[in-house]
């Protein structure tokens, strides 16, 4: 299960990097559609909106797979308290009965 989730996580990370690199800082998204003339299937604004939505989806998937991997990594461990460790490592002193002395 961990291997499958890790593989999906890596593929999402690579896709996320690729999608972010495709975007322009001005929001033009590679300038597809040109600056002149509107209308058309994918205008610059439409492409920017599409890339933004894909980025948001991939980012959410990245966070979910990260949380899933963290949960899977911690499944085999028992949570221990530092207080329990101190109590277990302290030496046990046998109690000797106190005999009252007569005066």
ZATIDO-480838 format. One record per residue: residue number from 1; residue in one letter; chain; x, y, z of N, C-alpha, C, O in turn. Coordinates in Angstrom, 3 decimals, decimal comma. Layout:
<atoms>
i = NUM | aa = A | ch = A | n_east = X | n_north = Y | n_up = Z | ca_east = X | ca_north = Y | ca_up = Z | c_east = X | c_north = Y | c_up = Z | o_east = X | o_north = Y | o_up = Z;
...
</atoms>
This chain:
<atoms>
i = 1 | aa = X | ch = A | n_east = 0,818 | n_north = -1,194 | n_up = 0,000 | ca_east = 0,000 | ca_north = 0,000 | ca_up = 0,000 | c_east = 0,863 | c_north = 1,260 | c_up = 0,000 | o_east = 0,569 | o_north = 2,232 | o_up = -0,697;
i = 2 | aa = X | ch = A | n_east = 1,922 | n_north = 1,225 | n_up = 0,788 | ca_east = 2,809 | ca_north = 2,383 | ca_up = 0,862 | c_east = 3,483 | c_north = 2,640 | c_up = -0,480 | o_east = 3,642 | o_north = 3,790 | o_up = -0,890;
i = 3 | aa = X | ch = A | n_east = 3,878 | n_north = 1,574 | n_up = -1,161 | ca_east = 4,546 | ca_north = 1,727 | ca_up = -2,455 | c_east = 3,612 | c_north = 2,347 | c_up = -3,483 | o_east = 4,023 | o_north = 3,207 | o_up = -4,261;
i = 4 | aa = X | ch = A | n_east = 2,377 | n_north = 1,918 | n_up = -3,486 | ca_east = 1,404 | ca_north = 2,462 | ca_up = -4,439 | c_east = 1,155 | c_north = 3,934 | c_up = -4,150 | o_east = 1,151 | o_north = 4,759 | o_up = -5,063;
i = 5 | aa = X | ch = A | n_east = 0,949 | n_north = 4,263 | n_up = -2,881 | ca_east = 0,686 | ca_north = 5,653 | ca_up = -2,513 | c_east = 1,904 | c_north = 6,533 | c_up = -2,784 | o_east = 1,758 | o_north = 7,684 | o_up = -3,195;
i = 6 | aa = X | ch = A | n_east = 3,086 | n_north = 6,006 | n_up = -2,559 | ca_east = 4,303 | ca_north = 6,765 | ca_up = -2,829 | c_east = 4,472 | c_north = 7,014 | c_up = -4,326 | o_east = 4,894 | o_north = 8,098 | o_up = -4,729;
i = 7 | aa = X | ch = A | n_east = 4,149 | n_north = 6,026 | n_up = -5,145 | ca_east = 4,228 | ca_north = 6,183 | ca_up = -6,598 | c_east = 3,250 | c_north = 7,252 | c_up = -7,074 | o_east = 3,605 | o_north = 8,099 | o_up = -7,894;
i = 8 | aa = X | ch = A | n_east = 2,024 | n_north = 7,217 | n_up = -6,566 | ca_east = 1,029 | ca_north = 8,228 | ca_up = -6,921 | c_east = 1,500 | c_north = 9,605 | c_up = -6,465 | o_east = 1,340 | o_north = 10,589 | o_up = -7,187;
i = 9 | aa = X | ch = A | n_east = 2,080 | n_north = 9,678 | n_up = -5,269 | ca_east = 2,584 | ca_north = 10,934 | ca_up = -4,719 | c_east = 3,668 | c_north = 11,532 | c_up = -5,621 | o_east = 3,664 | o_north = 12,735 | o_up = -5,885;
i = 10 | aa = X | ch = A | n_east = 4,575 | n_north = 10,711 | n_up = -6,082 | ca_east = 5,652 | ca_north = 11,192 | ca_up = -6,955 | c_east = 5,096 | c_north = 11,675 | c_up = -8,289 | o_east = 5,528 | o_north = 12,707 | o_up = -8,803;
i = 11 | aa = X | ch = A | n_east = 4,137 | n_north = 10,936 | n_up = -8,858 | ca_east = 3,535 | ca_north = 11,350 | ca_up = -10,128 | c_east = 2,795 | c_north = 12,682 | c_up = -9,967 | o_east = 2,849 | o_north = 13,532 | o_up = -10,856;
i = 12 | aa = X | ch = A | n_east = 2,111 | n_north = 12,863 | n_up = -8,847 | ca_east = 1,421 | ca_north = 14,135 | ca_up = -8,593 | c_east = 2,436 | c_north = 15,265 | c_up = -8,457 | o_east = 2,215 | o_north = 16,359 | o_up = -8,976;
i = 13 | aa = X | ch = A | n_east = 3,542 | n_north = 15,013 | n_up = -7,767 | ca_east = 4,565 | ca_north = 16,047 | ca_up = -7,576 | c_east = 5,171 | c_north = 16,474 | c_up = -8,911 | o_east = 5,374 | o_north = 17,665 | o_up = -9,148;
i = 14 | aa = X | ch = A | n_east = 5,459 | n_north = 15,511 | n_up = -9,780 | ca_east = 6,027 | ca_north = 15,836 | ca_up = -11,092 | c_east = 5,005 | c_north = 16,618 | c_up = -11,924 | o_east = 5,360 | o_north = 17,595 | o_up = -12,583;
i = 15 | aa = X | ch = A | n_east = 3,745 | n_north = 16,194 | n_up = -11,896 | ca_east = 2,704 | ca_north = 16,906 | ca_up = -12,640 | c_east = 2,516 | c_north = 18,318 | c_up = -12,101 | o_east = 2,305 | o_north = 19,256 | o_up = -12,870;
i = 16 | aa = X | ch = A | n_east = 2,589 | n_north = 18,470 | n_up = -10,796 | ca_east = 2,430 | ca_north = 19,782 | ca_up = -10,179 | c_east = 3,552 | c_north = 20,724 | c_up = -10,601 | o_east = 3,304 | o_north = 21,892 | o_up = -10,900;
i = 17 | aa = X | ch = A | n_east = 4,768 | n_north = 20,227 | n_up = -10,625 | ca_east = 5,903 | ca_north = 21,048 | ca_up = -11,067 | c_east = 5,713 | c_north = 21,447 | c_up = -12,528 | o_east = 5,945 | o_north = 22,599 | o_up = -12,894;
i = 18 | aa = X | ch = A | n_east = 5,294 | n_north = 20,498 | n_up = -13,362 | ca_east = 5,083 | ca_north = 20,801 | ca_up = -14,785 | c_east = 3,996 | c_north = 21,840 | c_up = -15,000 | o_east = 4,168 | o_north = 22,751 | o_up = -15,809;
i = 19 | aa = X | ch = A | n_east = 2,886 | n_north = 21,722 | n_up = -14,296 | ca_east = 1,779 | ca_north = 22,664 | ca_up = -14,453 | c_east = 2,184 | c_north = 24,055 | c_up = -13,973 | o_east = 1,827 | o_north = 25,054 | o_up = -14,597;
i = 20 | aa = X | ch = A | n_east = 2,923 | n_north = 24,124 | n_up = -12,873 | ca_east = 3,367 | ca_north = 25,430 | ca_up = -12,367 | c_east = 4,330 | c_north = 26,077 | c_up = -13,357 | o_east = 4,281 | o_north = 27,290 | o_up = -13,559;
i = 21 | aa = X | ch = A | n_east = 5,200 | n_north = 25,290 | n_up = -13,973 | ca_east = 6,135 | ca_north = 25,851 | ca_up = -14,952 | c_east = 5,435 | c_north = 26,304 | c_up = -16,224 | o_east = 5,948 | o_north = 27,178 | o_up = -16,924;
i = 22 | aa = X | ch = A | n_east = 4,290 | n_north = 25,740 | n_up = -16,538 | ca_east = 3,551 | ca_north = 26,157 | ca_up = -17,728 | c_east = 2,900 | c_north = 27,527 | c_up = -17,550 | o_east = 2,627 | o_north = 28,216 | o_up = -18,533;
i = 23 | aa = X | ch = A | n_east = 2,657 | n_north = 27,915 | n_up = -16,334 | ca_east = 1,954 | ca_north = 29,162 | ca_up = -16,087 | c_east = 2,892 | c_north = 30,354 | c_up = -16,227 | o_east = 4,074 | o_north = 30,285 | o_up = -15,889;
i = 24 | aa = X | ch = A | n_east = 2,338 | n_north = 31,436 | n_up = -16,729 | ca_east = 3,100 | ca_north = 32,674 | ca_up = -16,817 | c_east = 2,814 | c_north = 33,506 | c_up = -15,586 | o_east = 1,743 | o_north = 33,400 | o_up = -14,989;
i = 25 | aa = X | ch = A | n_east = 3,763 | n_north = 34,325 | n_up = -15,211 | ca_east = 3,576 | ca_north = 35,142 | ca_up = -14,017 | c_east = 2,473 | c_north = 36,179 | c_up = -14,211 | o_east = 1,858 | o_north = 36,609 | o_up = -13,235;
i = 26 | aa = X | ch = A | n_east = 2,211 | n_north = 36,591 | n_up = -15,463 | ca_east = 1,145 | ca_north = 37,554 | ca_up = -15,725 | c_east = -0,210 | c_north = 36,876 | c_up = -15,778 | o_east = -1,233 | o_north = 37,552 | o_up = -15,887;
i = 27 | aa = X | ch = A | n_east = -0,238 | n_north = 35,576 | n_up = -15,703 | ca_east = -1,504 | ca_north = 34,861 | ca_up = -15,772 | c_east = -1,908 | c_north = 34,536 | c_up = -17,194 | o_east = -3,051 | o_north = 34,143 | o_up = -17,429;
i = 28 | aa = X | ch = A | n_east = -1,009 | n_north = 34,686 | n_up = -18,146 | ca_east = -1,340 | ca_north = 34,447 | ca_up = -19,543 | c_east = -1,282 | c_north = 32,993 | c_up = -19,936 | o_east = -1,828 | o_north = 32,633 | o_up = -20,978;
i = 29 | aa = X | ch = A | n_east = -0,665 | n_north = 32,160 | n_up = -19,176 | ca_east = -0,562 | ca_north = 30,727 | ca_up = -19,419 | c_east = -0,022 | c_north = 30,427 | c_up = -20,812 | o_east = -0,763 | o_north = 29,940 | o_up = -21,666;
i = 30 | aa = X | ch = A | n_east = 1,226 | n_north = 30,703 | n_up = -21,049 | ca_east = 1,941 | ca_north = 30,454 | ca_up = -22,298 | c_east = 1,479 | c_north = 31,326 | c_up = -23,457 | o_east = 1,947 | o_north = 31,158 | o_up = -24,583;
i = 31 | aa = X | ch = A | n_east = 0,584 | n_north = 32,236 | n_up = -23,198 | ca_east = 0,123 | ca_north = 33,119 | ca_up = -24,254 | c_east = -0,708 | c_north = 32,422 | c_up = -25,309 | o_east = -0,846 | o_north = 32,939 | o_up = -26,417;
i = 32 | aa = X | ch = A | n_east = -1,259 | n_north = 31,279 | n_up = -25,004 | ca_east = -2,074 | ca_north = 30,547 | ca_up = -25,965 | c_east = -3,309 | c_north = 31,383 | c_up = -26,274 | o_east = -3,967 | o_north = 31,884 | o_up = -25,363;
i = 33 | aa = X | ch = A | n_east = -3,616 | n_north = 31,530 | n_up = -27,527 | ca_east = -4,771 | ca_north = 32,318 | ca_up = -27,923 | c_east = -4,374 | c_north = 33,703 | c_up = -28,393 | o_east = -5,182 | o_north = 34,391 | o_up = -29,016;
i = 34 | aa = X | ch = A | n_east = -3,171 | n_north = 34,124 | n_up = -28,117 | ca_east = -2,687 | ca_north = 35,420 | ca_up = -28,580 | c_east = -3,314 | c_north = 36,578 | c_up = -27,828 | o_east = -4,333 | o_north = 36,434 | o_up = -27,154;
i = 35 | aa = X | ch = A | n_east = -2,667 | n_north = 37,743 | n_up = -27,965 | ca_east = -3,190 | ca_north = 38,917 | ca_up = -27,274 | c_east = -4,231 | c_north = 39,633 | c_up = -28,112 | o_east = -5,038 | o_north = 40,392 | o_up = -27,575;
i = 36 | aa = X | ch = A | n_east = -4,229 | n_north = 39,413 | n_up = -29,391 | ca_east = -5,199 | ca_north = 40,085 | ca_up = -30,240 | c_east = -6,393 | c_north = 39,200 | c_up = -30,506 | o_east = -6,268 | o_north = 37,975 | o_up = -30,534;
i = 37 | aa = X | ch = A | n_east = -7,519 | n_north = 39,787 | n_up = -30,695 | ca_east = -8,720 | ca_north = 39,033 | ca_up = -31,069 | c_east = -9,193 | c_north = 38,106 | c_up = -29,981 | o_east = -8,415 | o_north = 37,301 | o_up = -29,470;
i = 38 | aa = X | ch = A | n_east = -10,431 | n_north = 38,201 | n_up = -29,622 | ca_east = -10,987 | ca_north = 37,338 | ca_up = -28,590 | c_east = -11,705 | c_north = 36,183 | c_up = -29,237 | o_east = -11,574 | o_north = 35,952 | o_up = -30,439;
i = 39 | aa = X | ch = A | n_east = -12,445 | n_north = 35,476 | n_up = -28,462 | ca_east = -13,216 | ca_north = 34,346 | ca_up = -28,982 | c_east = -12,300 | c_north = 33,199 | c_up = -29,336 | o_east = -11,108 | o_north = 33,460 | o_up = -29,501;
i = 40 | aa = X | ch = A | n_east = -12,676 | n_north = 32,104 | n_up = -29,454 | ca_east = -11,809 | ca_north = 30,964 | ca_up = -29,678 | c_east = -12,032 | c_north = 29,975 | c_up = -28,566 | o_east = -12,611 | o_north = 30,295 | o_up = -27,528;
i = 41 | aa = X | ch = A | n_east = -11,566 | n_north = 28,778 | n_up = -28,798 | ca_east = -11,848 | ca_north = 27,716 | ca_up = -27,837 | c_east = -11,180 | c_north = 27,971 | c_up = -26,502 | o_east = -11,841 | o_north = 27,975 | o_up = -25,464;
i = 42 | aa = X | ch = A | n_east = -9,873 | n_north = 28,185 | n_up = -26,523 | ca_east = -9,152 | ca_north = 28,411 | ca_up = -25,269 | c_east = -8,435 | c_north = 29,748 | c_up = -25,374 | o_east = -7,354 | o_north = 29,834 | o_up = -25,957;
i = 43 | aa = X | ch = A | n_east = -9,019 | n_north = 30,761 | n_up = -24,826 | ca_east = -8,364 | ca_north = 32,063 | ca_up = -24,795 | c_east = -7,303 | c_north = 32,047 | c_up = -23,703 | o_east = -7,197 | o_north = 31,092 | o_up = -22,933;
i = 44 | aa = X | ch = A | n_east = -6,526 | n_north = 33,115 | n_up = -23,651 | ca_east = -5,465 | ca_north = 33,190 | ca_up = -22,642 | c_east = -6,066 | c_north = 33,132 | c_up = -21,244 | o_east = -5,524 | o_north = 32,477 | o_up = -20,353;
i = 45 | aa = X | ch = A | n_east = -7,187 | n_north = 33,818 | n_up = -21,058 | ca_east = -7,826 | ca_north = 33,825 | ca_up = -19,745 | c_east = -8,395 | c_north = 32,444 | c_up = -19,418 | o_east = -8,298 | o_north = 31,985 | o_up = -18,280;
i = 46 | aa = X | ch = A | n_east = -8,982 | n_north = 31,789 | n_up = -20,400 | ca_east = -9,534 | ca_north = 30,453 | ca_up = -20,180 | c_east = -8,453 | c_north = 29,440 | c_up = -19,856 | o_east = -8,641 | o_north = 28,565 | o_up = -19,010;
i = 47 | aa = X | ch = A | n_east = -7,325 | n_north = 29,562 | n_up = -20,528 | ca_east = -6,204 | ca_north = 28,660 | ca_up = -20,253 | c_east = -5,650 | c_north = 28,908 | c_up = -18,862 | o_east = -5,305 | o_north = 27,962 | o_up = -18,155;
i = 48 | aa = X | ch = A | n_east = -5,561 | n_north = 30,173 | n_up = -18,459 | ca_east = -5,070 | ca_north = 30,500 | ca_up = -17,121 | c_east = -6,004 | c_north = 29,928 | c_up = -16,067 | o_east = -5,547 | o_north = 29,383 | o_up = -15,063;
i = 49 | aa = X | ch = A | n_east = -7,307 | n_north = 30,048 | n_up = -16,286 | ca_east = -8,264 | ca_north = 29,499 | ca_up = -15,331 | c_east = -8,152 | c_north = 27,979 | c_up = -15,258 | o_east = -8,228 | o_north = 27,400 | o_up = -14,175;
i = 50 | aa = X | ch = A | n_east = -7,972 | n_north = 27,339 | n_up = -16,402 | ca_east = -7,829 | ca_north = 25,883 | ca_up = -16,426 | c_east = -6,573 | c_north = 25,444 | c_up = -15,686 | o_east = -6,613 | o_north = 24,513 | o_up = -14,882;
i = 51 | aa = X | ch = A | n_east = -5,454 | n_north = 26,121 | n_up = -15,959 | ca_east = -4,204 | ca_north = 25,757 | ca_up = -15,284 | c_east = -4,281 | c_north = 26,038 | c_up = -13,781 | o_east = -3,710 | o_north = 25,297 | o_up = -12,980;
i = 52 | aa = X | ch = A | n_east = -4,978 | n_north = 27,095 | n_up = -13,405 | ca_east = -5,148 | ca_north = 27,398 | ca_up = -11,990 | c_east = -5,962 | c_north = 26,305 | c_up = -11,302 | o_east = -5,624 | o_north = 25,878 | o_up = -10,198;
i = 53 | aa = X | ch = A | n_east = -7,014 | n_north = 25,862 | n_up = -11,943 | ca_east = -7,840 | ca_north = 24,801 | ca_up = -11,361 | c_east = -7,079 | c_north = 23,483 | c_up = -11,287 | o_east = -7,186 | o_north = 22,759 | o_up = -10,297;
i = 54 | aa = X | ch = A | n_east = -6,318 | n_north = 23,171 | n_up = -12,319 | ca_east = -5,519 | ca_north = 21,937 | ca_up = -12,300 | c_east = -4,473 | c_north = 22,020 | c_up = -11,185 | o_east = -4,234 | o_north = 21,042 | o_up = -10,476;
i = 55 | aa = X | ch = A | n_east = -3,854 | n_north = 23,194 | n_up = -11,036 | ca_east = -2,858 | ca_north = 23,382 | ca_up = -9,971 | c_east = -3,489 | c_north = 23,183 | c_up = -8,595 | o_east = -2,909 | o_north = 22,526 | o_up = -7,730;
i = 56 | aa = X | ch = A | n_east = -4,671 | n_north = 23,748 | n_up = -8,397 | ca_east = -5,349 | ca_north = 23,599 | ca_up = -7,108 | c_east = -5,701 | c_north = 22,140 | c_up = -6,842 | o_east = -5,548 | o_north = 21,655 | o_up = -5,721;
i = 57 | aa = X | ch = A | n_east = -6,172 | n_north = 21,443 | n_up = -7,867 | ca_east = -6,508 | ca_north = 20,023 | ca_up = -7,705 | c_east = -5,265 | c_north = 19,196 | c_up = -7,383 | o_east = -5,297 | o_north = 18,351 | o_up = -6,489;
i = 58 | aa = X | ch = A | n_east = -4,173 | n_north = 19,434 | n_up = -8,107 | ca_east = -2,941 | ca_north = 18,687 | ca_up = -7,856 | c_east = -2,355 | c_north = 19,016 | c_up = -6,481 | o_east = -1,810 | o_north = 18,139 | o_up = -5,811;
i = 59 | aa = X | ch = A | n_east = -2,469 | n_north = 20,281 | n_up = -6,059 | ca_east = -1,964 | ca_north = 20,649 | ca_up = -4,732 | c_east = -2,764 | c_north = 19,933 | c_up = -3,639 | o_east = -2,188 | o_north = 19,437 | o_up = -2,671;
i = 60 | aa = X | ch = A | n_east = -4,081 | n_north = 19,881 | n_up = -3,794 | ca_east = -4,909 | ca_north = 19,183 | ca_up = -2,807 | c_east = -4,571 | c_north = 17,692 | c_up = -2,782 | o_east = -4,476 | o_north = 17,090 | o_up = -1,712;
i = 61 | aa = X | ch = A | n_east = -4,390 | n_north = 17,107 | n_up = -3,956 | ca_east = -4,026 | ca_north = 15,686 | ca_up = -4,023 | c_east = -2,655 | c_north = 15,451 | c_up = -3,398 | o_east = -2,439 | o_north = 14,430 | o_up = -2,745;
i = 62 | aa = X | ch = A | n_east = -1,725 | n_north = 16,388 | n_up = -3,592 | ca_east = -0,391 | ca_north = 16,277 | ca_up = -3,004 | c_east = -0,471 | c_north = 16,285 | c_up = -1,480 | o_east = 0,190 | o_north = 15,486 | o_up = -0,816;
i = 63 | aa = X | ch = A | n_east = -1,282 | n_north = 17,190 | n_up = -0,927 | ca_east = -1,437 | ca_north = 17,253 | ca_up = 0,528 | c_east = -2,081 | c_north = 15,978 | c_up = 1,054 | o_east = -1,654 | o_north = 15,449 | o_up = 2,080;
i = 64 | aa = X | ch = A | n_east = -3,094 | n_north = 15,483 | n_up = 0,372 | ca_east = -3,771 | ca_north = 14,264 | ca_up = 0,833 | c_east = -2,841 | c_north = 13,056 | c_up = 0,814 | o_east = -2,840 | o_north = 12,254 | o_up = 1,749;
i = 65 | aa = X | ch = A | n_east = -2,048 | n_north = 12,924 | n_up = -0,255 | ca_east = -1,124 | ca_north = 11,789 | ca_up = -0,304 | c_east = -0,009 | c_north = 11,953 | c_up = 0,732 | o_east = 0,481 | o_north = 10,962 | o_up = 1,275;
i = 66 | aa = X | ch = A | n_east = 0,393 | n_north = 13,191 | n_up = 1,009 | ca_east = 1,404 | ca_north = 13,428 | ca_up = 2,048 | c_east = 0,881 | c_north = 12,999 | c_up = 3,415 | o_east = 1,590 | o_north = 12,350 | o_up = 4,185;
i = 67 | aa = X | ch = A | n_east = -0,362 | n_north = 13,366 | n_up = 3,707 | ca_east = -0,960 | ca_north = 12,977 | ca_up = 4,986 | c_east = -1,122 | c_north = 11,463 | c_up = 5,052 | o_east = -0,870 | o_north = 10,852 | o_up = 6,091;
i = 68 | aa = X | ch = A | n_east = -1,541 | n_north = 10,862 | n_up = 3,950 | ca_east = -1,679 | ca_north = 9,401 | ca_up = 3,908 | c_east = -0,364 | c_north = 8,693 | c_up = 4,146 | o_east = -0,313 | o_north = 7,702 | o_up = 4,875;
i = 69 | aa = X | ch = A | n_east = 0,703 | n_north = 9,191 | n_up = 3,536 | ca_east = 2,024 | ca_north = 8,582 | ca_up = 3,744 | c_east = 2,490 | c_north = 8,761 | c_up = 5,187 | o_east = 3,119 | o_north = 7,864 | o_up = 5,747;
i = 70 | aa = X | ch = A | n_east = 2,191 | n_north = 9,898 | n_up = 5,788 | ca_east = 2,571 | ca_north = 10,120 | ca_up = 7,190 | c_east = 1,816 | c_north = 9,172 | c_up = 8,111 | o_east = 2,385 | o_north = 8,649 | o_up = 9,069;
i = 71 | aa = X | ch = A | n_east = 0,552 | n_north = 8,952 | n_up = 7,829 | ca_east = -0,236 | ca_north = 8,030 | ca_up = 8,644 | c_east = 0,283 | c_north = 6,605 | c_up = 8,491 | o_east = 0,409 | o_north = 5,879 | o_up = 9,478;
i = 72 | aa = X | ch = A | n_east = 0,584 | n_north = 6,201 | n_up = 7,255 | ca_east = 1,106 | ca_north = 4,848 | ca_up = 7,030 | c_east = 2,472 | c_north = 4,661 | c_up = 7,684 | o_east = 2,787 | o_north = 3,567 | o_up = 8,154;
i = 73 | aa = X | ch = A | n_east = 3,280 | n_north = 5,707 | n_up = 7,719 | ca_east = 4,609 | ca_north = 5,597 | ca_up = 8,325 | c_east = 4,518 | c_north = 5,438 | c_up = 9,838 | o_east = 5,385 | o_north = 4,805 | o_up = 10,441;
i = 74 | aa = X | ch = A | n_east = 3,497 | n_north = 5,992 | n_up = 10,455 | ca_east = 3,376 | ca_north = 5,925 | ca_up = 11,903 | c_east = 2,536 | c_north = 4,780 | c_up = 12,412 | o_east = 2,365 | o_north = 4,646 | o_up = 13,624;
i = 75 | aa = X | ch = A | n_east = 1,998 | n_north = 3,936 | n_up = 11,525 | ca_east = 1,121 | ca_north = 2,848 | ca_up = 11,958 | c_east = 1,824 | c_north = 1,792 | c_up = 12,801 | o_east = 1,209 | o_north = 1,235 | o_up = 13,710;
i = 76 | aa = X | ch = A | n_east = 3,070 | n_north = 1,506 | n_up = 12,533 | ca_east = 3,751 | ca_north = 0,430 | ca_up = 13,230 | c_east = 4,310 | c_north = 0,814 | c_up = 14,586 | o_east = 4,856 | o_north = -0,033 | o_up = 15,293;
i = 77 | aa = X | ch = A | n_east = 4,184 | n_north = 2,052 | n_up = 14,949 | ca_east = 4,793 | ca_north = 2,511 | ca_up = 16,202 | c_east = 3,759 | c_north = 2,613 | c_up = 17,310 | o_east = 2,585 | o_north = 2,901 | o_up = 17,078;
i = 78 | aa = X | ch = A | n_east = 4,233 | n_north = 2,369 | n_up = 18,511 | ca_east = 3,389 | ca_north = 2,586 | ca_up = 19,676 | c_east = 3,772 | c_north = 3,936 | c_up = 20,263 | o_east = 4,953 | o_north = 4,259 | o_up = 20,393;
i = 79 | aa = X | ch = A | n_east = 2,778 | n_north = 4,705 | n_up = 20,607 | ca_east = 3,094 | ca_north = 5,995 | ca_up = 21,205 | c_east = 3,495 | c_north = 5,778 | c_up = 22,662 | o_east = 2,763 | o_north = 5,173 | o_up = 23,443;
i = 80 | aa = X | ch = A | n_east = 4,657 | n_north = 6,280 | n_up = 22,999 | ca_east = 5,143 | ca_north = 6,139 | ca_up = 24,363 | c_east = 5,342 | c_north = 7,523 | c_up = 24,945 | o_east = 5,686 | o_north = 8,476 | o_up = 24,247;
i = 81 | aa = X | ch = A | n_east = 5,122 | n_north = 7,599 | n_up = 26,206 | ca_east = 5,330 | ca_north = 8,848 | ca_up = 26,920 | c_east = 6,715 | c_north = 8,825 | c_up = 27,538 | o_east = 7,215 | o_north = 7,768 | o_up = 27,922;
i = 82 | aa = X | ch = A | n_east = 7,316 | n_north = 9,963 | n_up = 27,630 | ca_east = 8,646 | ca_north = 10,031 | ca_up = 28,237 | c_east = 8,560 | c_north = 9,694 | c_up = 29,724 | o_east = 9,532 | o_north = 9,207 | o_up = 30,303;
i = 83 | aa = X | ch = A | n_east = 7,419 | n_north = 9,945 | n_up = 30,342 | ca_east = 7,230 | ca_north = 9,603 | ca_up = 31,753 | c_east = 7,257 | c_north = 8,088 | c_up = 31,930 | o_east = 7,848 | o_north = 7,582 | o_up = 32,884;
i = 84 | aa = X | ch = A | n_east = 6,614 | n_north = 7,361 | n_up = 31,008 | ca_east = 6,631 | ca_north = 5,904 | ca_up = 31,079 | c_east = 8,049 | c_north = 5,363 | c_up = 30,941 | o_east = 8,408 | o_north = 4,394 | o_up = 31,611;
i = 85 | aa = X | ch = A | n_east = 8,851 | n_north = 5,969 | n_up = 30,089 | ca_east = 10,230 | ca_north = 5,520 | ca_up = 29,920 | c_east = 11,038 | c_north = 5,744 | c_up = 31,187 | o_east = 11,863 | o_north = 4,903 | o_up = 31,544;
i = 86 | aa = X | ch = A | n_east = 10,822 | n_north = 6,849 | n_up = 31,868 | ca_east = 11,556 | ca_north = 7,136 | ca_up = 33,110 | c_east = 11,143 | c_north = 6,158 | c_up = 34,193 | o_east = 11,992 | o_north = 5,664 | o_up = 34,935;
i = 87 | aa = X | ch = A | n_east = 9,860 | n_north = 5,872 | n_up = 34,296 | ca_east = 9,374 | ca_north = 4,944 | ca_up = 35,312 | c_east = 9,933 | c_north = 3,545 | c_up = 35,070 | o_east = 10,300 | o_north = 2,852 | o_up = 36,019;
i = 88 | aa = X | ch = A | n_east = 10,001 | n_north = 3,127 | n_up = 33,809 | ca_east = 10,494 | ca_north = 1,785 | ca_up = 33,493 | c_east = 11,998 | c_north = 1,672 | c_up = 33,714 | o_east = 12,489 | o_north = 0,598 | o_up = 34,060;
i = 89 | aa = X | ch = A | n_east = 12,728 | n_north = 2,751 | n_up = 33,523 | ca_east = 14,184 | ca_north = 2,667 | ca_up = 33,645 | c_east = 14,673 | c_north = 2,958 | c_up = 35,062 | o_east = 15,854 | o_north = 2,744 | o_up = 35,338;
i = 90 | aa = X | ch = A | n_east = 13,830 | n_north = 3,432 | n_up = 35,966 | ca_east = 14,273 | ca_north = 3,737 | ca_up = 37,327 | c_east = 14,473 | c_north = 2,429 | c_up = 38,104 | o_east = 13,708 | o_north = 1,478 | o_up = 37,942;
i = 91 | aa = X | ch = A | n_east = 15,496 | n_north = 2,393 | n_up = 38,936 | ca_east = 15,749 | ca_north = 1,162 | ca_up = 39,699 | c_east = 14,660 | c_north = 0,945 | c_up = 40,754 | o_east = 14,149 | o_north = 1,889 | o_up = 41,356;
i = 92 | aa = X | ch = A | n_east = 14,334 | n_north = -0,297 | n_up = 40,950 | ca_east = 13,325 | ca_north = -0,647 | ca_up = 41,935 | c_east = 14,039 | c_north = -0,892 | c_up = 43,259 | o_east = 14,923 | o_north = -1,744 | o_up = 43,350;
i = 93 | aa = X | ch = A | n_east = 13,650 | n_north = -0,142 | n_up = 44,276 | ca_east = 14,249 | ca_north = -0,283 | ca_up = 45,600 | c_east = 13,302 | c_north = -1,137 | c_up = 46,431 | o_east = 12,155 | o_north = -0,760 | o_up = 46,670;
i = 94 | aa = X | ch = A | n_east = 13,793 | n_north = -2,285 | n_up = 46,866 | ca_east = 12,904 | ca_north = -3,136 | ca_up = 47,670 | c_east = 12,642 | c_north = -2,483 | c_up = 49,028 | o_east = 13,530 | o_north = -1,911 | o_up = 49,661;
i = 95 | aa = X | ch = A | n_east = 11,429 | n_north = -2,594 | n_up = 49,425 | ca_east = 11,072 | ca_north = -1,988 | ca_up = 50,702 | c_east = 11,419 | c_north = -2,960 | c_up = 51,834 | o_east = 11,061 | o_north = -4,137 | o_up = 51,784;
i = 96 | aa = X | ch = A | n_east = 12,100 | n_north = -2,467 | n_up = 52,828 | ca_east = 12,426 | ca_north = -3,281 | ca_up = 54,005 | c_east = 11,474 | c_north = -2,882 | c_up = 55,119 | o_east = 11,226 | o_north = -1,700 | o_up = 55,355;
i = 97 | aa = X | ch = A | n_east = 10,965 | n_north = -3,855 | n_up = 55,772 | ca_east = 10,021 | ca_north = -3,507 | ca_up = 56,845 | c_east = 10,739 | c_north = -2,763 | c_up = 57,973 | o_east = 11,865 | o_north = -3,098 | o_up = 58,342;
i = 98 | aa = X | ch = A | n_east = 10,083 | n_north = -1,784 | n_up = 58,491 | ca_east = 10,629 | ca_north = -1,000 | ca_up = 59,597 | c_east = 10,144 | c_north = -1,635 | c_up = 60,895 | o_east = 8,944 | o_north = -1,756 | o_up = 61,143;
i = 99 | aa = X | ch = A | n_east = 11,096 | n_north = -2,031 | n_up = 61,701 | ca_east = 10,757 | ca_north = -2,653 | ca_up = 62,996 | c_east = 10,826 | c_north = -1,566 | c_up = 64,060 | o_east = 11,866 | o_north = -0,940 | o_up = 64,265;
i = 100 | aa = X | ch = A | n_east = 9,720 | n_north = -1,359 | n_up = 64,718 | ca_east = 9,761 | ca_north = -0,319 | ca_up = 65,762 | c_east = 10,616 | c_north = -0,796 | c_up = 66,944 | o_east = 10,549 | o_north = -1,952 | o_up = 67,364;
i = 101 | aa = X | ch = A | n_east = 11,382 | n_north = 0,094 | n_up = 67,437 | ca_east = 12,239 | ca_north = -0,229 | ca_up = 68,585 | c_east = 11,561 | c_north = 0,269 | c_up = 69,856 | o_east = 10,892 | o_north = 1,302 | o_up = 69,868;
i = 102 | aa = X | ch = A | n_east = 11,755 | n_north = -0,491 | n_up = 70,913 | ca_east = 11,147 | ca_north = -0,104 | ca_up = 72,202 | c_east = 12,124 | c_north = 0,788 | c_up = 72,956 | o_east = 13,334 | o_north = 0,562 | o_up = 72,954;
i = 103 | aa = X | ch = A | n_east = 11,573 | n_north = 1,793 | n_up = 73,592 | ca_east = 12,428 | ca_north = 2,701 | ca_up = 74,338 | c_east = 12,026 | c_north = 2,760 | c_up = 75,763 | o_east = 12,641 | o_north = 3,481 | o_up = 76,549;
</atoms>
